[in-house]
Amino acid sequence: MAELPPIELLAPDIAHWRAGGTGVDWVHVIDSGRPGPQVMVQALTHGNEICGAIALDWLLQQRFQPQCGRLTLAFANVEAYARFDPADPFPSRCVDEDYNRVWSDESLSGPGDSVELRRARQLRPFVDAAELLLDIHSMSEACSPLMVCGRVDKNAAYARALGVPGHLLIDTGHPAGLRMVDRGGFGDPHSPKRALLIECGQHWERAAAAVAIDTLVRFLGLTGLAEPAWWQARLQVAQPQAQHLVRVTEAVVALSADFHFLVPAVGLSVIAEAGTAIAQDGEHVWTTPYDNAVLVMPGLRNLKPGGTAVRLGRFEA
């Protein structure tokens, strides 16, 4: 059994944010009363990714008021979050299924039923109304912060305008289901909507909370909802000198519970030679398809057959 990472963050008590006046628990809408974009920020897509809860709790305590447009703040999978236990923190990722794989119309309007589907159906009107979206996440294994830009280049361009973090990712989505950042106009290259998913670092490292708050205030500045003096005074993390884009070409999906890596599973590490064996699943051996393949968010914790063990990509100039 893998050693438990240090728990350096305290999960905030969000009970006092339950009633947001929207008719949906743990959802707050702050309307400036002036023209501007409809912006949404979500935390707790997964119940053990507490840095997002820390960031939203911090912002609500600031009594932030947008200078234009409308801001929606949502604590998503609160039932999973209620199960978070620092002594055994990984199982609280979800209750019944991954909340971030249910965002297709077929799933949301279909006959399926789970804690996560019910919550997604509650939040669907807010998500579909949003023009600009930030979804705050963290990672099970140690890795530099990473901005997941969905499957379209327009979101990577928006991340470059944001200026953080140092690594950006365009991927192929998830075979297990549609993510929020790929839903509707967010995943349409011709739509003006934009969506970003920030992976702030390892779930419970102290730096993840700083990254979450820093990305949030920069995002509010970029959308125009926050005045420059407000967001610039609250920056917590130095902006990288350059941003590097990884474009994913394929996902390595576990076929069975026997999946295991044959190389060190380190996020953003580079495997120099094509054909290098990187993982084995029963009799099947996974090899790198090209030189200088990048391992993107590898992990075995909570991995089940059909789940993505790692994604493979290339750095682009």
NUTIDO-322367 format. One record per residue (C-alpha): x, y, z; residue in three letters. Coordinates in steps of 0.1 Angstrom, whole numbers. Each point is the difference from the previous one (the first is absolute). Layout:
c1=X; c2=Y; c3=Z; res=ala
...
This chain:
c1=0; c2=0; c3=0; res=met
c1=14; c2=34; c3=-10; res=ala
c1=10; c2=24; c3=28; res=glu
c1=-25; c2=27; c3=8; res=leu
c1=12; c2=34; c3=-11; res=pro
c1=3; c2=27; c3=27; res=pro
c1=-33; c2=18; c3=8; res=ile
c1=11; c2=36; c3=3; res=glu
c1=-34; c2=16; c3=-6; res=leu
c1=-30; c2=2; c3=22; res=leu
c1=-33; c2=-5; c3=-17; res=ala
c1=-21; c2=30; c3=7; res=pro
c1=-35; c2=-1; c3=16; res=asp
c1=-23; c2=11; c3=-28; res=ile
c1=-33; c2=-5; c3=18; res=ala
c1=-6; c2=37; c3=3; res=his
c1=2; c2=3; c3=-38; res=trp
c1=-28; c2=-25; c3=-5; res=arg
c1=-28; c2=26; c3=-6; res=ala
c1=10; c2=22; c3=-29; res=gly
c1=-34; c2=13; c3=-8; res=gly
c1=-1; c2=-17; c3=-34; res=thr
c1=-23; c2=-28; c3=8; res=gly
c1=29; c2=-25; c3=-3; res=val
c1=21; c2=-7; c3=31; res=asp
c1=36; c2=11; c3=0; res=trp
c1=-4; c2=21; c3=-32; res=val
c1=4; c2=38; c3=3; res=his
c1=-7; c2=25; c3=-28; res=val
c1=14; c2=35; c3=4; res=ile
c1=-15; c2=24; c3=-26; res=asp
c1=16; c2=34; c3=-6; res=ser
c1=-31; c2=14; c3=-16; res=gly
c1=22; c2=11; c3=-29; res=arg
c1=6; c2=-15; c3=-34; res=pro
c1=28; c2=-25; c3=-2; res=gly
c1=8; c2=-37; c3=-3; res=pro
c1=-17; c2=-28; c3=18; res=gln
c1=29; c2=-17; c3=19; res=val
c1=0; c2=-32; c3=21; res=met
c1=26; c2=-14; c3=23; res=val
c1=-5; c2=-35; c3=14; res=gln
c1=18; c2=-18; c3=28; res=ala
c1=-4; c2=-36; c3=14; res=leu
c1=-5; c2=-17; c3=-33; res=thr
c1=16; c2=-28; c3=20; res=his
c1=-6; c2=-1; c3=37; res=gly
c1=36; c2=-4; c3=11; res=asn
c1=14; c2=29; c3=-21; res=glu
c1=-3; c2=25; c3=28; res=ile
c1=21; c2=28; c3=-14; res=cys
c1=-29; c2=12; c3=-21; res=gly
c1=-23; c2=1; c3=31; res=ala
c1=27; c2=21; c3=18; res=ile
c1=1; c2=24; c3=-30; res=ala
c1=-38; c2=5; c3=-2; res=leu
c1=-3; c2=2; c3=38; res=asp
c1=27; c2=27; c3=-1; res=trp
c1=-17; c2=20; c3=-28; res=leu
c1=-34; c2=-1; c3=18; res=leu
c1=16; c2=12; c3=32; res=gln
c1=14; c2=29; c3=-21; res=gln
c1=-36; c2=11; c3=-8; res=arg
c1=12; c2=4; c3=-36; res=phe
c1=-23; c2=21; c3=-22; res=gln
c1=6; c2=-1; c3=-38; res=pro
c1=3; c2=33; c3=-18; res=gln
c1=-20; c2=-14; c3=-29; res=cys
c1=-18; c2=-31; c3=-11; res=gly
c1=-11; c2=-29; c3=22; res=arg
c1=21; c2=-24; c3=20; res=leu
c1=-12; c2=-35; c3=10; res=thr
c1=19; c2=-19; c3=27; res=leu
c1=-8; c2=-37; c3=5; res=ala
c1=12; c2=-26; c3=25; res=phe
c1=-8; c2=-31; c3=-21; res=ala
c1=3; c2=-35; c3=15; res=asn
c1=-8; c2=10; c3=36; res=val
c1=-12; c2=-35; c3=9; res=glu
c1=34; c2=-14; c3=-9; res=ala
c1=18; c2=29; c3=18; res=tyr
c1=-20; c2=-8; c3=32; res=ala
c1=17; c2=-34; c3=0; res=arg
c1=35; c2=14; c3=-2; res=phe
c1=22; c2=-16; c3=27; res=asp
c1=36; c2=11; c3=3; res=pro
c1=9; c2=-35; c3=13; res=ala
c1=-14; c2=-16; c3=-32; res=asp
c1=-4; c2=28; c3=-25; res=pro
c1=-2; c2=-17; c3=-34; res=phe
c1=-34; c2=-17; c3=1; res=pro
c1=-18; c2=33; c3=4; res=ser
c1=7; c2=9; c3=-36; res=arg
c1=-36; c2=-9; c3=-8; res=cys
c1=-30; c2=-18; c3=14; res=val
c1=-14; c2=-21; c3=-29; res=asp
c1=19; c2=11; c3=-31; res=glu
c1=22; c2=27; c3=-14; res=asp
c1=-19; c2=33; c3=0; res=tyr
c1=23; c2=12; c3=-28; res=asn
c1=-11; c2=-27; c3=-24; res=arg
c1=-37; c2=6; c3=-1; res=val
c1=-3; c2=32; c3=-21; res=trp
c1=-14; c2=-13; c3=-32; res=ser
c1=-37; c2=6; c3=-8; res=asp
c1=-5; c2=-37; c3=-2; res=glu
c1=12; c2=-5; c3=36; res=ser
c1=-17; c2=31; c3=15; res=leu
c1=-33; c2=-7; c3=-18; res=ser
c1=2; c2=-38; c3=2; res=gly
c1=-15; c2=-25; c3=25; res=pro
c1=32; c2=-3; c3=21; res=gly
c1=0; c2=9; c3=37; res=asp
c1=29; c2=7; c3=23; res=ser
c1=10; c2=26; c3=26; res=val
c1=22; c2=16; c3=-27; res=glu
c1=-26; c2=0; c3=-27; res=leu
c1=-26; c2=15; c3=23; res=arg
c1=25; c2=28; c3=9; res=arg
c1=10; c2=6; c3=-36; res=ala
c1=-37; c2=3; c3=-10; res=arg
c1=-4; c2=27; c3=27; res=gln
c1=30; c2=19; c3=-13; res=leu
c1=-7; c2=-4; c3=-37; res=arg
c1=-19; c2=33; c3=-4; res=pro
c1=29; c2=19; c3=15; res=phe
c1=26; c2=-18; c3=-21; res=val
c1=-20; c2=5; c3=-32; res=asp
c1=-5; c2=37; c3=7; res=ala
c1=37; c2=6; c3=6; res=ala
c1=21; c2=16; c3=-27; res=glu
c1=33; c2=-3; c3=19; res=leu
c1=8; c2=-29; c3=23; res=leu
c1=27; c2=-9; c3=25; res=leu
c1=0; c2=-35; c3=15; res=asp
c1=24; c2=-3; c3=29; res=ile
c1=16; c2=-35; c3=5; res=his
c1=31; c2=-16; c3=15; res=ser
c1=20; c2=-32; c3=-7; res=met
c1=5; c2=-33; c3=19; res=ser
c1=37; c2=0; c3=-7; res=glu
c1=26; c2=27; c3=3; res=ala
c1=3; c2=21; c3=-32; res=cys
c1=5; c2=36; c3=-10; res=ser
c1=-33; c2=19; c3=-5; res=pro
c1=-16; c2=-7; c3=-33; res=leu
c1=-28; c2=17; c3=-19; res=met
c1=-23; c2=-24; c3=-18; res=val
c1=-14; c2=19; c3=-30; res=cys
c1=-23; c2=-27; c3=-12; res=gly
c1=2; c2=-11; c3=-36; res=arg
c1=0; c2=34; c3=-18; res=val
c1=28; c2=25; c3=-6; res=asp
c1=-22; c2=30; c3=9; res=lys
c1=2; c2=-10; c3=36; res=asn
c1=38; c2=-2; c3=-1; res=ala
c1=0; c2=35; c3=-15; res=ala
c1=-21; c2=11; c3=30; res=tyr
c1=24; c2=-16; c3=24; res=ala
c1=29; c2=18; c3=-17; res=arg
c1=-19; c2=33; c3=6; res=ala
c1=-4; c2=-11; c3=36; res=leu
c1=38; c2=-5; c3=3; res=gly
c1=-1; c2=-29; c3=23; res=val
c1=10; c2=-28; c3=6; res=pro
c1=33; c2=-10; c3=-17; res=gly
c1=-15; c2=-31; c3=-17; res=his
c1=-31; c2=-1; c3=-22; res=leu
c1=-17; c2=-31; c3=-13; res=leu
c1=-22; c2=-7; c3=-30; res=ile
c1=-13; c2=-35; c3=2; res=asp
c1=-24; c2=-25; c3=-15; res=thr
c1=-26; c2=0; c3=27; res=gly
c1=-9; c2=-31; c3=21; res=his
c1=-15; c2=-32; c3=-14; res=pro
c1=-20; c2=-5; c3=32; res=ala
c1=-21; c2=31; c3=-7; res=gly
c1=-2; c2=37; c3=-8; res=leu
c1=16; c2=25; c3=23; res=arg
c1=-16; c2=34; c3=9; res=met
c1=28; c2=19; c3=-19; res=val
c1=-9; c2=-19; c3=-32; res=asp
c1=-38; c2=6; c3=3; res=arg
c1=-19; c2=19; c3=-27; res=gly
c1=17; c2=33; c3=-10; res=gly
c1=30; c2=-6; c3=22; res=phe
c1=11; c2=-28; c3=-24; res=gly
c1=-12; c2=17; c3=-32; res=asp
c1=30; c2=17; c3=-17; res=pro
c1=-24; c2=25; c3=-16; res=his
c1=-18; c2=10; c3=32; res=ser
c1=11; c2=31; c3=19; res=pro
c1=-3; c2=-19; c3=32; res=lys
c1=32; c2=-9; c3=19; res=arg
c1=7; c2=-26; c3=27; res=ala
c1=32; c2=-8; c3=20; res=leu
c1=7; c2=-28; c3=25; res=leu
c1=29; c2=8; c3=23; res=ile
c1=18; c2=-29; c3=17; res=glu
c1=16; c2=18; c3=29; res=cys
c1=26; c2=-26; c3=10; res=gly
c1=-2; c2=-30; c3=24; res=gln
c1=-34; c2=-1; c3=18; res=his
c1=12; c2=9; c3=35; res=trp
c1=33; c2=19; c3=-4; res=glu
c1=-1; c2=35; c3=14; res=arg
c1=10; c2=15; c3=-33; res=ala
c1=-32; c2=-13; c3=-17; res=ala
c1=-21; c2=25; c3=20; res=ala
c1=22; c2=29; c3=-10; res=ala
c1=-2; c2=-11; c3=-37; res=val
c1=-38; c2=-3; c3=3; res=ala
c1=-5; c2=35; c3=14; res=ile
c1=26; c2=16; c3=-23; res=asp
c1=-17; c2=-16; c3=-31; res=thr
c1=-34; c2=11; c3=12; res=leu
c1=10; c2=37; c3=5; res=val
c1=18; c2=0; c3=-34; res=arg
c1=-31; c2=-15; c3=-16; res=phe
c1=-23; c2=26; c3=15; res=leu
c1=24; c2=27; c3=-13; res=gly
c1=2; c2=-16; c3=-35; res=leu
c1=-38; c2=-2; c3=-3; res=thr
c1=-3; c2=36; c3=10; res=gly
c1=-20; c2=-6; c3=31; res=leu
c1=27; c2=11; c3=23; res=ala
c1=17; c2=34; c3=-1; res=glu
c1=38; c2=-1; c3=-6; res=pro
c1=8; c2=15; c3=34; res=ala
c1=-20; c2=-27; c3=17; res=trp
c1=13; c2=-31; c3=-17; res=trp
c1=36; c2=12; c3=-3; res=gln
c1=2; c2=7; c3=37; res=ala
c1=-10; c2=-36; c3=8; res=arg
c1=24; c2=-20; c3=-22; res=leu
c1=17; c2=-28; c3=18; res=gln
c1=21; c2=-18; c3=-26; res=val
c1=27; c2=14; c3=-23; res=ala
c1=-10; c2=-1; c3=-37; res=gln
c1=21; c2=-24; c3=-20; res=pro
c1=25; c2=14; c3=-25; res=gln
c1=-15; c2=-22; c3=-27; res=ala
c1=-28; c2=-25; c3=-5; res=gln
c1=4; c2=-33; c3=-16; res=his
c1=-27; c2=-19; c3=-18; res=leu
c1=-4; c2=-38; c3=0; res=val
c1=-23; c2=-14; c3=-26; res=arg
c1=-13; c2=-35; c3=10; res=val
c1=-4; c2=-25; c3=-28; res=thr
c1=-14; c2=-30; c3=19; res=glu
c1=-10; c2=-13; c3=33; res=ala
c1=12; c2=-32; c3=17; res=val
c1=-31; c2=-16; c3=14; res=val
c1=1; c2=-28; c3=26; res=ala
c1=-14; c2=-32; c3=-13; res=leu
c1=0; c2=-18; c3=33; res=ser
c1=10; c2=3; c3=37; res=ala
c1=34; c2=-14; c3=-10; res=asp
c1=12; c2=32; c3=-17; res=phe
c1=34; c2=12; c3=13; res=his
c1=27; c2=24; c3=-12; res=phe
c1=34; c2=-13; c3=-12; res=leu
c1=16; c2=34; c3=3; res=val
c1=0; c2=27; c3=27; res=pro
c1=-35; c2=16; c3=-2; res=ala
c1=10; c2=36; c3=3; res=val
c1=-22; c2=27; c3=-15; res=gly
c1=14; c2=20; c3=-29; res=leu
c1=30; c2=-23; c3=-2; res=ser
c1=13; c2=-8; c3=-35; res=val
c1=7; c2=-35; c3=-14; res=ile
c1=27; c2=6; c3=-26; res=ala
c1=-4; c2=-30; c3=-24; res=glu
c1=-30; c2=-12; c3=-19; res=ala
c1=-9; c2=-36; c3=8; res=gly
c1=10; c2=2; c3=37; res=thr
c1=-22; c2=-23; c3=21; res=ala
c1=-17; c2=22; c3=26; res=ile
c1=-28; c2=-22; c3=14; res=ala
c1=-14; c2=-35; c3=1; res=gln
c1=-35; c2=-12; c3=3; res=asp
c1=-3; c2=-37; c3=1; res=gly
c1=17; c2=-12; c3=-32; res=glu
c1=-3; c2=34; c3=-17; res=his
c1=30; c2=23; c3=1; res=val
c1=-4; c2=38; c3=-6; res=trp
c1=29; c2=16; c3=-19; res=thr
c1=7; c2=36; c3=-9; res=thr
c1=-12; c2=8; c3=-35; res=pro
c1=28; c2=26; c3=-8; res=tyr
c1=32; c2=15; c3=13; res=asp
c1=-2; c2=25; c3=29; res=asn
c1=-34; c2=-11; c3=12; res=ala
c1=-13; c2=19; c3=30; res=val
c1=-18; c2=-18; c3=28; res=leu
c1=-30; c2=21; c3=10; res=val
c1=-16; c2=-5; c3=35; res=met
c1=9; c2=-36; c3=5; res=pro
c1=-16; c2=-17; c3=30; res=gly
c1=-12; c2=-33; c3=13; res=leu
c1=-19; c2=11; c3=31; res=arg
c1=-37; c2=-7; c3=-4; res=asn
c1=7; c2=-13; c3=-35; res=leu
c1=-26; c2=-24; c3=-13; res=lys
c1=-4; c2=-19; c3=-33; res=pro
c1=-10; c2=25; c3=-26; res=gly
c1=17; c2=29; c3=19; res=gly
c1=28; c2=20; c3=-15; res=thr
c1=34; c2=-9; c3=16; res=ala
c1=20; c2=26; c3=-20; res=val
c1=-2; c2=21; c3=-31; res=arg
c1=28; c2=2; c3=-25; res=leu
c1=9; c2=32; c3=-19; res=gly
c1=27; c2=22; c3=-15; res=arg
c1=13; c2=34; c3=9; res=phe
c1=-7; c2=26; c3=-27; res=glu
c1=21; c2=30; c3=-8; res=ala
